[in-house]
Amino acid sequence: MVYTPLGSDIELNGKLLPSSKYQVSWYDPRSGKTARTGIIEKKSQLKFTAPSRGPGFDWILILDEIK
């Protein structure tokens, strides 16, 4: 999980992730709802864009391993 307080883009070093595939979801702490956005394959650099951005638009990126 990665928290972004302003909905900023999130960049991760994929080399540090153990699995080759992940289910990507975004959790909205304001509403308590989680939205799945798809499955990705690991790359050396991963970039994620939150559903919205700006003051008051915090999000939590969730990556669940697919085995």
DRENDO-995698 format. One record per residue (C-alpha): x negated, y negated, z negated. Coordinates in steps of 0.001 Angstrom, whole numbers, plus 524288, in hexadecimal, padded with zeros to 5 digits. Each point is the difference from the previous one (the first is absolute). Example, Ala and Ser with C-alpha at 12.3 -4.5 7.8 and 13.67 -1.06 7.14 Angstrom:
2
<node x="7CFF4" y="81194" z="7E188"/>
<node x="7FAA6" y="7F290" z="80294"/>
end
This chain:
67
<node x="80000" y="80000" z="80000"/>
<node x="7FBA1" y="7F23A" z="8030C"/>
<node x="806AE" y="7F3BE" z="7FAD4"/>
<node x="800AC" y="7F34A" z="80793"/>
<node x="805B0" y="7F489" z="7F84B"/>
<node x="8029C" y="7F7A6" z="80C25"/>
<node x="802CE" y="80A4A" z="80A5F"/>
<node x="7F26A" y="7FE44" z="805D3"/>
<node x="7FA60" y="809CE" z="8099F"/>
<node x="7F916" y="80B6C" z="7F99B"/>
<node x="7F384" y="805B5" z="805B7"/>
<node x="7FAA0" y="80CF1" z="7FB18"/>
<node x="7F39C" y="80791" z="802A0"/>
<node x="8059A" y="80CB2" z="8055E"/>
<node x="7F32C" y="80713" z="7FDA5"/>
<node x="80341" y="7FFDB" z="7F172"/>
<node x="80D20" y="806CC" z="801BF"/>
<node x="7FFE8" y="80EDF" z="7FE4A"/>
<node x="80B20" y="80436" z="80915"/>
<node x="80114" y="7FED1" z="80ECA"/>
<node x="80E88" y="7FC04" z="8002F"/>
<node x="80869" y="7F75D" z="7F753"/>
<node x="80E3F" y="7FC54" z="7FE8E"/>
<node x="8007B" y="7F11F" z="7FEFD"/>
<node x="80A47" y="7F941" z="7F7AA"/>
<node x="8021F" y="7F272" z="7FA86"/>
<node x="805D0" y="7FDF9" z="7F284"/>
<node x="8072B" y="7F347" z="7FD74"/>
<node x="7FEC7" y="7FCF0" z="7F162"/>
<node x="80A78" y="7F581" z="8013F"/>
<node x="80AA8" y="80978" z="80448"/>
<node x="7FA54" y="80CE4" z="7FB23"/>
<node x="8016C" y="805F2" z="80D94"/>
<node x="7F5FD" y="807B8" z="807C5"/>
<node x="7FFBA" y="8005C" z="80EDC"/>
<node x="7F86B" y="80A4A" z="80790"/>
<node x="7F977" y="7FA3A" z="80BF7"/>
<node x="7F989" y="80BBF" z="8064C"/>
<node x="7F4D7" y="8098C" z="8002F"/>
<node x="7F21B" y="7FBF5" z="8032A"/>
<node x="7F384" y="8073D" z="80306"/>
<node x="7F3D0" y="7FBEE" z="7F8B8"/>
<node x="7F6A0" y="7F6E3" z="8071A"/>
<node x="7F38B" y="7F9B0" z="7FB15"/>
<node x="80743" y="7F31D" z="7FDC4"/>
<node x="80E7E" y="7FF09" z="7FCFD"/>
<node x="80818" y="7F386" z="80023"/>
<node x="80DC3" y="7FEC5" z="7FA98"/>
<node x="80957" y="7F48A" z="80167"/>
<node x="80A1F" y="7FDFD" z="7F554"/>
<node x="80E42" y="7FE7E" z="80416"/>
<node x="7FFE0" y="7F1A0" z="7FBB6"/>
<node x="7F635" y="7F665" z="7FA8A"/>
<node x="7FEE7" y="7F3B7" z="7F7F3"/>
<node x="8029B" y="7FBB0" z="7F20B"/>
<node x="809D8" y="8090D" z="7F9A2"/>
<node x="7FDFD" y="80AF3" z="809EC"/>
<node x="7F7AE" y="809DD" z="7F8CA"/>
<node x="7FF1E" y="80E12" z="8050F"/>
<node x="7F9D6" y="80CF1" z="7FC7D"/>
<node x="7FA48" y="8084C" z="80AEC"/>
<node x="8016E" y="80E92" z="7FD61"/>
<node x="7F812" y="80A4A" z="8073F"/>
<node x="80448" y="80E03" z="7FD93"/>
<node x="7F707" y="80ADC" z="804BF"/>
<node x="80580" y="80952" z="80A12"/>
<node x="7F99D" y="80D47" z="7FEDD"/>
end
